Amino acid sequence: MATEQLSVSLESDDRLWIDEAVRSGQIANVSVFISALIRDYRERVRIENLLAERLASGEFVEPDAGFWDREKEALQKQISK
């Protein structure tokens, strides 16, 4: 996959935090960290969109004891597609 350079401006506290995380080995480098943030954000948006579609379907379901377990399982199946 081709990569492109991106320049960003950060608050000094944020930059110090990232630099310390790299120095301590918590993250490999700034590029890896930013890429992970972007992947996490994209996944969150995808999940939010799936949830919004489900809500917009208008389907009414009376929650019972296993409701959230079934919802979680169904969502995980959709995510893994």
mmCIF file of the N, C-alpha and C atoms, coordinates in Angstrom:
data_MODEL
# 
_entry.id   MODEL 
# 
loop_
_atom_site.group_PDB 
_atom_site.id 
_atom_site.type_symbol 
_atom_site.label_atom_id 
_atom_site.label_alt_id 
_atom_site.label_comp_id 
_atom_site.label_asym_id 
_atom_site.label_entity_id 
_atom_site.label_seq_id 
_atom_site.pdbx_PDB_ins_code 
_atom_site.Cartn_x 
_atom_site.Cartn_y 
_atom_site.Cartn_z 
_atom_site.occupancy 
_atom_site.B_iso_or_equiv 
_atom_site.pdbx_formal_charge 
_atom_site.auth_seq_id 
_atom_site.auth_comp_id 
_atom_site.auth_asym_id 
_atom_site.auth_atom_id 
_atom_site.pdbx_PDB_model_num 
ATOM 1   N N  . MET A 1 1  ? 0.851   -1.178  0.000  1.00 0.00 ? 1  MET A N  1 
ATOM 2   C CA . MET A 1 1  ? 0.000   0.000   0.000  1.00 0.00 ? 1  MET A CA 1 
ATOM 3   C C  . MET A 1 1  ? 0.894   1.239   0.000  1.00 0.00 ? 1  MET A C  1 
ATOM 4   N N  . ALA A 1 2  ? 0.545   2.175   -0.851 1.00 0.00 ? 2  ALA A N  1 
ATOM 5   C CA . ALA A 1 2  ? 1.310   3.417   -0.926 1.00 0.00 ? 2  ALA A CA 1 
ATOM 6   C C  . ALA A 1 2  ? 1.028   4.268   0.300  1.00 0.00 ? 2  ALA A C  1 
ATOM 7   N N  . THR A 1 3  ? 2.029   4.984   0.723  1.00 0.00 ? 3  THR A N  1 
ATOM 8   C CA . THR A 1 3  ? 1.851   5.889   1.854  1.00 0.00 ? 3  THR A CA 1 
ATOM 9   C C  . THR A 1 3  ? 2.045   7.326   1.382  1.00 0.00 ? 3  THR A C  1 
ATOM 10  N N  . GLU A 1 4  ? 1.435   8.226   2.112  1.00 0.00 ? 4  GLU A N  1 
ATOM 11  C CA . GLU A 1 4  ? 1.580   9.646   1.833  1.00 0.00 ? 4  GLU A CA 1 
ATOM 12  C C  . GLU A 1 4  ? 1.924   10.353  3.117  1.00 0.00 ? 4  GLU A C  1 
ATOM 13  N N  . GLN A 1 5  ? 2.668   11.408  2.985  1.00 0.00 ? 5  GLN A N  1 
ATOM 14  C CA . GLN A 1 5  ? 3.052   12.191  4.151  1.00 0.00 ? 5  GLN A CA 1 
ATOM 15  C C  . GLN A 1 5  ? 1.948   13.187  4.476  1.00 0.00 ? 5  GLN A C  1 
ATOM 16  N N  . LEU A 1 6  ? 1.725   13.383  5.771  1.00 0.00 ? 6  LEU A N  1 
ATOM 17  C CA . LEU A 1 6  ? 0.702   14.298  6.246  1.00 0.00 ? 6  LEU A CA 1 
ATOM 18  C C  . LEU A 1 6  ? 1.310   15.139  7.363  1.00 0.00 ? 6  LEU A C  1 
ATOM 19  N N  . SER A 1 7  ? 1.064   16.415  7.300  1.00 0.00 ? 7  SER A N  1 
ATOM 20  C CA . SER A 1 7  ? 1.560   17.310  8.335  1.00 0.00 ? 7  SER A CA 1 
ATOM 21  C C  . SER A 1 7  ? 0.384   17.726  9.201  1.00 0.00 ? 7  SER A C  1 
ATOM 22  N N  . VAL A 1 8  ? 0.545   17.611  10.519 1.00 0.00 ? 8  VAL A N  1 
ATOM 23  C CA . VAL A 1 8  ? -0.517  18.003  11.443 1.00 0.00 ? 8  VAL A CA 1 
ATOM 24  C C  . VAL A 1 8  ? 0.053   18.927  12.507 1.00 0.00 ? 8  VAL A C  1 
ATOM 25  N N  . SER A 1 9  ? -0.823  19.739  13.067 1.00 0.00 ? 9  SER A N  1 
ATOM 26  C CA . SER A 1 9  ? -0.444  20.600  14.178 1.00 0.00 ? 9  SER A CA 1 
ATOM 27  C C  . SER A 1 9  ? -1.102  20.058  15.435 1.00 0.00 ? 9  SER A C  1 
ATOM 28  N N  . LEU A 1 10 ? -0.337  19.963  16.497 1.00 0.00 ? 10 LEU A N  1 
ATOM 29  C CA . LEU A 1 10 ? -0.834  19.429  17.763 1.00 0.00 ? 10 LEU A CA 1 
ATOM 30  C C  . LEU A 1 10 ? -0.583  20.418  18.884 1.00 0.00 ? 10 LEU A C  1 
ATOM 31  N N  . GLU A 1 11 ? -1.419  20.340  19.890 1.00 0.00 ? 11 GLU A N  1 
ATOM 32  C CA . GLU A 1 11 ? -1.140  21.072  21.126 1.00 0.00 ? 11 GLU A CA 1 
ATOM 33  C C  . GLU A 1 11 ? 0.180   20.520  21.682 1.00 0.00 ? 11 GLU A C  1 
ATOM 34  N N  . SER A 1 12 ? 0.958   21.353  22.339 1.00 0.00 ? 12 SER A N  1 
ATOM 35  C CA . SER A 1 12 ? 2.261   20.905  22.830 1.00 0.00 ? 12 SER A CA 1 
ATOM 36  C C  . SER A 1 12 ? 2.125   19.757  23.827 1.00 0.00 ? 12 SER A C  1 
ATOM 37  N N  . ASP A 1 13 ? 1.084   19.775  24.663 1.00 0.00 ? 13 ASP A N  1 
ATOM 38  C CA . ASP A 1 13 ? 0.879   18.674  25.615 1.00 0.00 ? 13 ASP A CA 1 
ATOM 39  C C  . ASP A 1 13 ? 0.634   17.355  24.902 1.00 0.00 ? 13 ASP A C  1 
ATOM 40  N N  . ASP A 1 14 ? -0.121  17.407  23.804 1.00 0.00 ? 14 ASP A N  1 
ATOM 41  C CA . ASP A 1 14 ? -0.389  16.189  23.042 1.00 0.00 ? 14 ASP A CA 1 
ATOM 42  C C  . ASP A 1 14 ? 0.903   15.652  22.423 1.00 0.00 ? 14 ASP A C  1 
ATOM 43  N N  . ARG A 1 15 ? 1.700   16.548  21.870 1.00 0.00 ? 15 ARG A N  1 
ATOM 44  C CA . ARG A 1 15 ? 2.963   16.123  21.244 1.00 0.00 ? 15 ARG A CA 1 
ATOM 45  C C  . ARG A 1 15 ? 3.904   15.527  22.293 1.00 0.00 ? 15 ARG A C  1 
ATOM 46  N N  . LEU A 1 16 ? 3.974   16.152  23.464 1.00 0.00 ? 16 LEU A N  1 
ATOM 47  C CA . LEU A 1 16 ? 4.813   15.610  24.537 1.00 0.00 ? 16 LEU A CA 1 
ATOM 48  C C  . LEU A 1 16 ? 4.331   14.230  24.963 1.00 0.00 ? 16 LEU A C  1 
ATOM 49  N N  . TRP A 1 17 ? 3.017   14.043  25.039 1.00 0.00 ? 17 TRP A N  1 
ATOM 50  C CA . TRP A 1 17 ? 2.458   12.750  25.426 1.00 0.00 ? 17 TRP A CA 1 
ATOM 51  C C  . TRP A 1 17 ? 2.824   11.680  24.404 1.00 0.00 ? 17 TRP A C  1 
ATOM 52  N N  . ILE A 1 18 ? 2.681   12.013  23.114 1.00 0.00 ? 18 ILE A N  1 
ATOM 53  C CA . ILE A 1 18 ? 3.026   11.059  22.053 1.00 0.00 ? 18 ILE A CA 1 
ATOM 54  C C  . ILE A 1 18 ? 4.512   10.739  22.090 1.00 0.00 ? 18 ILE A C  1 
ATOM 55  N N  . ASP A 1 19 ? 5.350   11.748  22.210 1.00 0.00 ? 19 ASP A N  1 
ATOM 56  C CA . ASP A 1 19 ? 6.798   11.517  22.260 1.00 0.00 ? 19 ASP A CA 1 
ATOM 57  C C  . ASP A 1 19 ? 7.172   10.614  23.431 1.00 0.00 ? 19 ASP A C  1 
ATOM 58  N N  . GLU A 1 20 ? 6.556   10.825  24.577 1.00 0.00 ? 20 GLU A N  1 
ATOM 59  C CA . GLU A 1 20 ? 6.834   9.983   25.749 1.00 0.00 ? 20 GLU A CA 1 
ATOM 60  C C  . GLU A 1 20 ? 6.353   8.549   25.514 1.00 0.00 ? 20 GLU A C  1 
ATOM 61  N N  . ALA A 1 21 ? 5.216   8.399   24.872 1.00 0.00 ? 21 ALA A N  1 
ATOM 62  C CA . ALA A 1 21 ? 4.704   7.059   24.579 1.00 0.00 ? 21 ALA A CA 1 
ATOM 63  C C  . ALA A 1 21 ? 5.653   6.314   23.635 1.00 0.00 ? 21 ALA A C  1 
ATOM 64  N N  . VAL A 1 22 ? 6.247   7.021   22.690 1.00 0.00 ? 22 VAL A N  1 
ATOM 65  C CA . VAL A 1 22 ? 7.226   6.399   21.789 1.00 0.00 ? 22 VAL A CA 1 
ATOM 66  C C  . VAL A 1 22 ? 8.487   6.040   22.565 1.00 0.00 ? 22 VAL A C  1 
ATOM 67  N N  . ARG A 1 23 ? 9.002   6.993   23.365 1.00 0.00 ? 23 ARG A N  1 
ATOM 68  C CA . ARG A 1 23 ? 10.223  6.743   24.149 1.00 0.00 ? 23 ARG A CA 1 
ATOM 69  C C  . ARG A 1 23 ? 10.050  5.554   25.093 1.00 0.00 ? 23 ARG A C  1 
ATOM 70  N N  . SER A 1 24 ? 8.868   5.434   25.685 1.00 0.00 ? 24 SER A N  1 
ATOM 71  C CA . SER A 1 24 ? 8.647   4.362   26.659 1.00 0.00 ? 24 SER A CA 1 
ATOM 72  C C  . SER A 1 24 ? 8.307   3.025   25.998 1.00 0.00 ? 24 SER A C  1 
ATOM 73  N N  . GLY A 1 25 ? 8.105   3.040   24.690 1.00 0.00 ? 25 GLY A N  1 
ATOM 74  C CA . GLY A 1 25 ? 7.792   1.805   23.987 1.00 0.00 ? 25 GLY A CA 1 
ATOM 75  C C  . GLY A 1 25 ? 6.308   1.464   23.948 1.00 0.00 ? 25 GLY A C  1 
ATOM 76  N N  . GLN A 1 26 ? 5.453   2.348   24.460 1.00 0.00 ? 26 GLN A N  1 
ATOM 77  C CA . GLN A 1 26 ? 4.006   2.099   24.405 1.00 0.00 ? 26 GLN A CA 1 
ATOM 78  C C  . GLN A 1 26 ? 3.500   2.065   22.973 1.00 0.00 ? 26 GLN A C  1 
ATOM 79  N N  . ILE A 1 27 ? 4.099   2.889   22.124 1.00 0.00 ? 27 ILE A N  1 
ATOM 80  C CA . ILE A 1 27 ? 3.781   2.865   20.694 1.00 0.00 ? 27 ILE A CA 1 
ATOM 81  C C  . ILE A 1 27 ? 5.097   2.830   19.924 1.00 0.00 ? 27 ILE A C  1 
ATOM 82  N N  . ALA A 1 28 ? 5.068   2.213   18.741 1.00 0.00 ? 28 ALA A N  1 
ATOM 83  C CA . ALA A 1 28 ? 6.302   2.038   17.965 1.00 0.00 ? 28 ALA A CA 1 
ATOM 84  C C  . ALA A 1 28 ? 6.832   3.367   17.443 1.00 0.00 ? 28 ALA A C  1 
ATOM 85  N N  . ASN A 1 29 ? 5.948   4.149   16.849 1.00 0.00 ? 29 ASN A N  1 
ATOM 86  C CA . ASN A 1 29 ? 6.329   5.464   16.340 1.00 0.00 ? 29 ASN A CA 1 
ATOM 87  C C  . ASN A 1 29 ? 5.060   6.264   16.075 1.00 0.00 ? 29 ASN A C  1 
ATOM 88  N N  . VAL A 1 30 ? 5.226   7.513   15.742 1.00 0.00 ? 30 VAL A N  1 
ATOM 89  C CA . VAL A 1 30 ? 4.083   8.405   15.560 1.00 0.00 ? 30 VAL A CA 1 
ATOM 90  C C  . VAL A 1 30 ? 3.203   7.932   14.406 1.00 0.00 ? 30 VAL A C  1 
ATOM 91  N N  . SER A 1 31 ? 3.797   7.477   13.320 1.00 0.00 ? 31 SER A N  1 
ATOM 92  C CA . SER A 1 31 ? 3.015   7.025   12.169 1.00 0.00 ? 31 SER A CA 1 
ATOM 93  C C  . SER A 1 31 ? 2.131   5.837   12.520 1.00 0.00 ? 31 SER A C  1 
ATOM 94  N N  . VAL A 1 32 ? 2.674   4.886   13.264 1.00 0.00 ? 32 VAL A N  1 
ATOM 95  C CA . VAL A 1 32 ? 1.901   3.719   13.686 1.00 0.00 ? 32 VAL A CA 1 
ATOM 96  C C  . VAL A 1 32 ? 0.749   4.163   14.577 1.00 0.00 ? 32 VAL A C  1 
ATOM 97  N N  . PHE A 1 33 ? 1.021   5.094   15.468 1.00 0.00 ? 33 PHE A N  1 
ATOM 98  C CA . PHE A 1 33 ? -0.001  5.601   16.385 1.00 0.00 ? 33 PHE A CA 1 
ATOM 99  C C  . PHE A 1 33 ? -1.138  6.281   15.633 1.00 0.00 ? 33 PHE A C  1 
ATOM 100 N N  . ILE A 1 34 ? -0.801  7.175   14.704 1.00 0.00 ? 34 ILE A N  1 
ATOM 101 C CA . ILE A 1 34 ? -1.810  7.898   13.937 1.00 0.00 ? 34 ILE A CA 1 
ATOM 102 C C  . ILE A 1 34 ? -2.617  6.927   13.072 1.00 0.00 ? 34 ILE A C  1 
ATOM 103 N N  . SER A 1 35 ? -1.951  5.969   12.456 1.00 0.00 ? 35 SER A N  1 
ATOM 104 C CA . SER A 1 35 ? -2.650  4.974   11.646 1.00 0.00 ? 35 SER A CA 1 
ATOM 105 C C  . SER A 1 35 ? -3.639  4.174   12.487 1.00 0.00 ? 35 SER A C  1 
ATOM 106 N N  . ALA A 1 36 ? -3.235  3.793   13.702 1.00 0.00 ? 36 ALA A N  1 
ATOM 107 C CA . ALA A 1 36 ? -4.129  3.048   14.598 1.00 0.00 ? 36 ALA A CA 1 
ATOM 108 C C  . ALA A 1 36 ? -5.329  3.901   14.994 1.00 0.00 ? 36 ALA A C  1 
ATOM 109 N N  . LEU A 1 37 ? -5.101  5.185   15.261 1.00 0.00 ? 37 LEU A N  1 
ATOM 110 C CA . LEU A 1 37 ? -6.211  6.085   15.589 1.00 0.00 ? 37 LEU A CA 1 
ATOM 111 C C  . LEU A 1 37 ? -7.210  6.173   14.437 1.00 0.00 ? 37 LEU A C  1 
ATOM 112 N N  . ILE A 1 38 ? -6.689  6.280   13.228 1.00 0.00 ? 38 ILE A N  1 
ATOM 113 C CA . ILE A 1 38 ? -7.559  6.385   12.058 1.00 0.00 ? 38 ILE A CA 1 
ATOM 114 C C  . ILE A 1 38 ? -8.349  5.095   11.862 1.00 0.00 ? 38 ILE A C  1 
ATOM 115 N N  . ARG A 1 39 ? -7.701  3.939   11.982 1.00 0.00 ? 39 ARG A N  1 
ATOM 116 C CA . ARG A 1 39 ? -8.408  2.656   11.858 1.00 0.00 ? 39 ARG A CA 1 
ATOM 117 C C  . ARG A 1 39 ? -9.497  2.528   12.916 1.00 0.00 ? 39 ARG A C  1 
ATOM 118 N N  . ASP A 1 40 ? -9.161  2.882   14.159 1.00 0.00 ? 40 ASP A N  1 
ATOM 119 C CA . ASP A 1 40 ? -10.143 2.811   15.242 1.00 0.00 ? 40 ASP A CA 1 
ATOM 120 C C  . ASP A 1 40 ? -11.330 3.740   14.969 1.00 0.00 ? 40 ASP A C  1 
ATOM 121 N N  . TYR A 1 41 ? -11.050 4.935   14.495 1.00 0.00 ? 41 TYR A N  1 
ATOM 122 C CA . TYR A 1 41 ? -12.105 5.896   14.202 1.00 0.00 ? 41 TYR A CA 1 
ATOM 123 C C  . TYR A 1 41 ? -13.002 5.384   13.077 1.00 0.00 ? 41 TYR A C  1 
ATOM 124 N N  . ARG A 1 42 ? -12.386 4.864   12.019 1.00 0.00 ? 42 ARG A N  1 
ATOM 125 C CA . ARG A 1 42 ? -13.167 4.346   10.891 1.00 0.00 ? 42 ARG A CA 1 
ATOM 126 C C  . ARG A 1 42 ? -14.054 3.191   11.329 1.00 0.00 ? 42 ARG A C  1 
ATOM 127 N N  . GLU A 1 43 ? -13.545 2.323   12.169 1.00 0.00 ? 43 GLU A N  1 
ATOM 128 C CA . GLU A 1 43 ? -14.338 1.199   12.671 1.00 0.00 ? 43 GLU A CA 1 
ATOM 129 C C  . GLU A 1 43 ? -15.492 1.702   13.537 1.00 0.00 ? 43 GLU A C  1 
ATOM 130 N N  . ARG A 1 44 ? -15.222 2.690   14.376 1.00 0.00 ? 44 ARG A N  1 
ATOM 131 C CA . ARG A 1 44 ? -16.278 3.260   15.214 1.00 0.00 ? 44 ARG A CA 1 
ATOM 132 C C  . ARG A 1 44 ? -17.387 3.865   14.363 1.00 0.00 ? 44 ARG A C  1 
ATOM 133 N N  . VAL A 1 45 ? -17.020 4.593   13.316 1.00 0.00 ? 45 VAL A N  1 
ATOM 134 C CA . VAL A 1 45 ? -18.003 5.197   12.415 1.00 0.00 ? 45 VAL A CA 1 
ATOM 135 C C  . VAL A 1 45 ? -18.813 4.100   11.723 1.00 0.00 ? 45 VAL A C  1 
ATOM 136 N N  . ARG A 1 46 ? -18.151 3.030   11.312 1.00 0.00 ? 46 ARG A N  1 
ATOM 137 C CA . ARG A 1 46 ? -18.854 1.920   10.654 1.00 0.00 ? 46 ARG A CA 1 
ATOM 138 C C  . ARG A 1 46 ? -19.867 1.286   11.609 1.00 0.00 ? 46 ARG A C  1 
ATOM 139 N N  . ILE A 1 47 ? -19.466 1.070   12.849 1.00 0.00 ? 47 ILE A N  1 
ATOM 140 C CA . ILE A 1 47 ? -20.367 0.489   13.845 1.00 0.00 ? 47 ILE A CA 1 
ATOM 141 C C  . ILE A 1 47 ? -21.531 1.439   14.129 1.00 0.00 ? 47 ILE A C  1 
ATOM 142 N N  . GLU A 1 48 ? -21.224 2.724   14.266 1.00 0.00 ? 48 GLU A N  1 
ATOM 143 C CA . GLU A 1 48 ? -22.289 3.701   14.506 1.00 0.00 ? 48 GLU A CA 1 
ATOM 144 C C  . GLU A 1 48 ? -23.284 3.721   13.344 1.00 0.00 ? 48 GLU A C  1 
ATOM 145 N N  . ASN A 1 49 ? -22.787 3.612   12.120 1.00 0.00 ? 49 ASN A N  1 
ATOM 146 C CA . ASN A 1 49 ? -23.672 3.584   10.957 1.00 0.00 ? 49 ASN A CA 1 
ATOM 147 C C  . ASN A 1 49 ? -24.556 2.340   10.960 1.00 0.00 ? 49 ASN A C  1 
ATOM 148 N N  . LEU A 1 50 ? -23.981 1.189   11.315 1.00 0.00 ? 50 LEU A N  1 
ATOM 149 C CA . LEU A 1 50 ? -24.781 -0.038  11.412 1.00 0.00 ? 50 LEU A CA 1 
ATOM 150 C C  . LEU A 1 50 ? -25.875 0.107   12.465 1.00 0.00 ? 50 LEU A C  1 
ATOM 151 N N  . LEU A 1 51 ? -25.518 0.688   13.603 1.00 0.00 ? 51 LEU A N  1 
ATOM 152 C CA . LEU A 1 51 ? -26.513 0.902   14.657 1.00 0.00 ? 51 LEU A CA 1 
ATOM 153 C C  . LEU A 1 51 ? -27.600 1.876   14.206 1.00 0.00 ? 51 LEU A C  1 
ATOM 154 N N  . ALA A 1 52 ? -27.196 2.934   13.522 1.00 0.00 ? 52 ALA A N  1 
ATOM 155 C CA . ALA A 1 52 ? -28.168 3.917   13.039 1.00 0.00 ? 52 ALA A CA 1 
ATOM 156 C C  . ALA A 1 52 ? -29.117 3.284   12.024 1.00 0.00 ? 52 ALA A C  1 
ATOM 157 N N  . GLU A 1 53 ? -28.583 2.442   11.139 1.00 0.00 ? 53 GLU A N  1 
ATOM 158 C CA . GLU A 1 53 ? -29.434 1.740   10.173 1.00 0.00 ? 53 GLU A CA 1 
ATOM 159 C C  . GLU A 1 53 ? -30.442 0.860   10.896 1.00 0.00 ? 53 GLU A C  1 
ATOM 160 N N  . ARG A 1 54 ? -29.978 0.182   11.922 1.00 0.00 ? 54 ARG A N  1 
ATOM 161 C CA . ARG A 1 54 ? -30.868 -0.706  12.682 1.00 0.00 ? 54 ARG A CA 1 
ATOM 162 C C  . ARG A 1 54 ? -31.972 0.107   13.356 1.00 0.00 ? 54 ARG A C  1 
ATOM 163 N N  . LEU A 1 55 ? -31.610 1.233   13.941 1.00 0.00 ? 55 LEU A N  1 
ATOM 164 C CA . LEU A 1 55 ? -32.613 2.084   14.585 1.00 0.00 ? 55 LEU A CA 1 
ATOM 165 C C  . LEU A 1 55 ? -33.598 2.658   13.569 1.00 0.00 ? 55 LEU A C  1 
ATOM 166 N N  . ALA A 1 56 ? -33.083 3.027   12.403 1.00 0.00 ? 56 ALA A N  1 
ATOM 167 C CA . ALA A 1 56 ? -33.923 3.633   11.373 1.00 0.00 ? 56 ALA A CA 1 
ATOM 168 C C  . ALA A 1 56 ? -34.856 2.623   10.712 1.00 0.00 ? 56 ALA A C  1 
ATOM 169 N N  . SER A 1 57 ? -34.607 1.349   10.924 1.00 0.00 ? 57 SER A N  1 
ATOM 170 C CA . SER A 1 57 ? -35.435 0.328   10.288 1.00 0.00 ? 57 SER A CA 1 
ATOM 171 C C  . SER A 1 57 ? -36.873 0.388   10.786 1.00 0.00 ? 57 SER A C  1 
ATOM 172 N N  . GLY A 1 58 ? -37.069 0.988   11.951 1.00 0.00 ? 58 GLY A N  1 
ATOM 173 C CA . GLY A 1 58 ? -38.408 1.107   12.492 1.00 0.00 ? 58 GLY A CA 1 
ATOM 174 C C  . GLY A 1 58 ? -38.914 -0.156  13.155 1.00 0.00 ? 58 GLY A C  1 
ATOM 175 N N  . GLU A 1 59 ? -38.095 -1.187  13.158 1.00 0.00 ? 59 GLU A N  1 
ATOM 176 C CA . GLU A 1 59 ? -38.495 -2.452  13.768 1.00 0.00 ? 59 GLU A CA 1 
ATOM 177 C C  . GLU A 1 59 ? -38.517 -2.300  15.290 1.00 0.00 ? 59 GLU A C  1 
ATOM 178 N N  . PHE A 1 60 ? -39.671 -2.563  15.883 1.00 0.00 ? 60 PHE A N  1 
ATOM 179 C CA . PHE A 1 60 ? -39.777 -2.488  17.335 1.00 0.00 ? 60 PHE A CA 1 
ATOM 180 C C  . PHE A 1 60 ? -39.524 -3.860  17.929 1.00 0.00 ? 60 PHE A C  1 
ATOM 181 N N  . VAL A 1 61 ? -38.646 -3.885  18.918 1.00 0.00 ? 61 VAL A N  1 
ATOM 182 C CA . VAL A 1 61 ? -38.340 -5.140  19.599 1.00 0.00 ? 61 VAL A CA 1 
ATOM 183 C C  . VAL A 1 61 ? -38.462 -4.895  21.095 1.00 0.00 ? 61 VAL A C  1 
ATOM 184 N N  . GLU A 1 62 ? -39.204 -5.737  21.760 1.00 0.00 ? 62 GLU A N  1 
ATOM 185 C CA . GLU A 1 62 ? -39.326 -5.655  23.217 1.00 0.00 ? 62 GLU A CA 1 
ATOM 186 C C  . GLU A 1 62 ? -38.109 -6.356  23.822 1.00 0.00 ? 62 GLU A C  1 
ATOM 187 N N  . PRO A 1 63 ? -37.207 -5.625  24.470 1.00 0.00 ? 63 PRO A N  1 
ATOM 188 C CA . PRO A 1 63 ? -36.011 -6.259  25.043 1.00 0.00 ? 63 PRO A CA 1 
ATOM 189 C C  . PRO A 1 63 ? -36.375 -7.263  26.140 1.00 0.00 ? 63 PRO A C  1 
ATOM 190 N N  . ASP A 1 64 ? -35.716 -8.411  26.070 1.00 0.00 ? 64 ASP A N  1 
ATOM 191 C CA . ASP A 1 64 ? -35.863 -9.404  27.133 1.00 0.00 ? 64 ASP A CA 1 
ATOM 192 C C  . ASP A 1 64 ? -34.479 -9.653  27.730 1.00 0.00 ? 64 ASP A C  1 
ATOM 193 N N  . ALA A 1 65 ? -34.344 -10.683 28.529 1.00 0.00 ? 65 ALA A N  1 
ATOM 194 C CA . ALA A 1 65 ? -33.092 -10.935 29.245 1.00 0.00 ? 65 ALA A CA 1 
ATOM 195 C C  . ALA A 1 65 ? -31.896 -11.125 28.309 1.00 0.00 ? 65 ALA A C  1 
ATOM 196 N N  . GLY A 1 66 ? -32.084 -11.718 27.148 1.00 0.00 ? 66 GLY A N  1 
ATOM 197 C CA . GLY A 1 66 ? -30.955 -11.975 26.243 1.00 0.00 ? 66 GLY A CA 1 
ATOM 198 C C  . GLY A 1 66 ? -30.831 -10.986 25.112 1.00 0.00 ? 66 GLY A C  1 
ATOM 199 N N  . PHE A 1 67 ? -31.613 -9.913  25.150 1.00 0.00 ? 67 PHE A N  1 
ATOM 200 C CA . PHE A 1 67 ? -31.655 -8.950  24.052 1.00 0.00 ? 67 PHE A CA 1 
ATOM 201 C C  . PHE A 1 67 ? -30.273 -8.417  23.680 1.00 0.00 ? 67 PHE A C  1 
ATOM 202 N N  . TRP A 1 68 ? -29.549 -7.897  24.660 1.00 0.00 ? 68 TRP A N  1 
ATOM 203 C CA . TRP A 1 68 ? -28.262 -7.258  24.346 1.00 0.00 ? 68 TRP A CA 1 
ATOM 204 C C  . TRP A 1 68 ? -27.226 -8.266  23.892 1.00 0.00 ? 68 TRP A C  1 
ATOM 205 N N  . ASP A 1 69 ? -27.275 -9.481  24.413 1.00 0.00 ? 69 ASP A N  1 
ATOM 206 C CA . ASP A 1 69 ? -26.346 -10.516 23.934 1.00 0.00 ? 69 ASP A CA 1 
ATOM 207 C C  . ASP A 1 69 ? -26.615 -10.832 22.467 1.00 0.00 ? 69 ASP A C  1 
ATOM 208 N N  . ARG A 1 70 ? -27.893 -10.939 22.083 1.00 0.00 ? 70 ARG A N  1 
ATOM 209 C CA . ARG A 1 70 ? -28.238 -11.208 20.685 1.00 0.00 ? 70 ARG A CA 1 
ATOM 210 C C  . ARG A 1 70 ? -27.866 -10.036 19.786 1.00 0.00 ? 70 ARG A C  1 
ATOM 211 N N  . GLU A 1 71 ? -28.107 -8.825  20.278 1.00 0.00 ? 71 GLU A N  1 
ATOM 212 C CA . GLU A 1 71 ? -27.740 -7.643  19.495 1.00 0.00 ? 71 GLU A CA 1 
ATOM 213 C C  . GLU A 1 71 ? -26.239 -7.586  19.262 1.00 0.00 ? 71 GLU A C  1 
ATOM 214 N N  . LYS A 1 72 ? -25.487 -7.852  20.307 1.00 0.00 ? 72 LYS A N  1 
ATOM 215 C CA . LYS A 1 72 ? -24.024 -7.823  20.195 1.00 0.00 ? 72 LYS A CA 1 
ATOM 216 C C  . LYS A 1 72 ? -23.558 -8.881  19.196 1.00 0.00 ? 72 LYS A C  1 
ATOM 217 N N  . GLU A 1 73 ? -24.120 -10.066 19.273 1.00 0.00 ? 73 GLU A N  1 
ATOM 218 C CA . GLU A 1 73 ? -23.737 -11.138 18.356 1.00 0.00 ? 73 GLU A CA 1 
ATOM 219 C C  . GLU A 1 73 ? -24.076 -10.781 16.901 1.00 0.00 ? 73 GLU A C  1 
ATOM 220 N N  . ALA A 1 74 ? -25.266 -10.222 16.684 1.00 0.00 ? 74 ALA A N  1 
ATOM 221 C CA . ALA A 1 74 ? -25.676 -9.828  15.338 1.00 0.00 ? 74 ALA A CA 1 
ATOM 222 C C  . ALA A 1 74 ? -24.772 -8.730  14.787 1.00 0.00 ? 74 ALA A C  1 
ATOM 223 N N  . LEU A 1 75 ? -24.435 -7.767  15.633 1.00 0.00 ? 75 LEU A N  1 
ATOM 224 C CA . LEU A 1 75 ? -23.562 -6.688  15.200 1.00 0.00 ? 75 LEU A CA 1 
ATOM 225 C C  . LEU A 1 75 ? -22.166 -7.207  14.883 1.00 0.00 ? 75 LEU A C  1 
ATOM 226 N N  . GLN A 1 76 ? -21.657 -8.120  15.695 1.00 0.00 ? 76 GLN A N  1 
ATOM 227 C CA . GLN A 1 76 ? -20.341 -8.694  15.431 1.00 0.00 ? 76 GLN A CA 1 
ATOM 228 C C  . GLN A 1 76 ? -20.323 -9.436  14.102 1.00 0.00 ? 76 GLN A C  1 
ATOM 229 N N  . LYS A 1 77 ? -21.419 -10.112 13.760 1.00 0.00 ? 77 LYS A N  1 
ATOM 230 C CA . LYS A 1 77 ? -21.498 -10.805 12.469 1.00 0.00 ? 77 LYS A CA 1 
ATOM 231 C C  . LYS A 1 77 ? -21.467 -9.799  11.335 1.00 0.00 ? 77 LYS A C  1 
ATOM 232 N N  . GLN A 1 78 ? -22.191 -8.673  11.485 1.00 0.00 ? 78 GLN A N  1 
ATOM 233 C CA . GLN A 1 78 ? -22.183 -7.646  10.453 1.00 0.00 ? 78 GLN A CA 1 
ATOM 234 C C  . GLN A 1 78 ? -20.811 -7.020  10.294 1.00 0.00 ? 78 GLN A C  1 
ATOM 235 N N  . ILE A 1 79 ? -20.137 -6.805  11.408 1.00 0.00 ? 79 ILE A N  1 
ATOM 236 C CA . ILE A 1 79 ? -18.818 -6.168  11.369 1.00 0.00 ? 79 ILE A CA 1 
ATOM 237 C C  . ILE A 1 79 ? -17.801 -7.062  10.675 1.00 0.00 ? 79 ILE A C  1 
ATOM 238 N N  . SER A 1 80 ? -17.905 -8.351  10.889 1.00 0.00 ? 80 SER A N  1 
ATOM 239 C CA . SER A 1 80 ? -16.901 -9.270  10.343 1.00 0.00 ? 80 SER A CA 1 
ATOM 240 C C  . SER A 1 80 ? -17.088 -9.533  8.850  1.00 0.00 ? 80 SER A C  1 
ATOM 241 N N  . LYS A 1 81 ? -18.173 -9.027  8.248  1.00 0.00 ? 81 LYS A N  1 
ATOM 242 C CA . LYS A 1 81 ? -18.401 -9.218  6.800  1.00 0.00 ? 81 LYS A CA 1 
ATOM 243 C C  . LYS A 1 81 ? -17.464 -8.386  5.988  1.00 0.00 ? 81 LYS A C  1 
# 
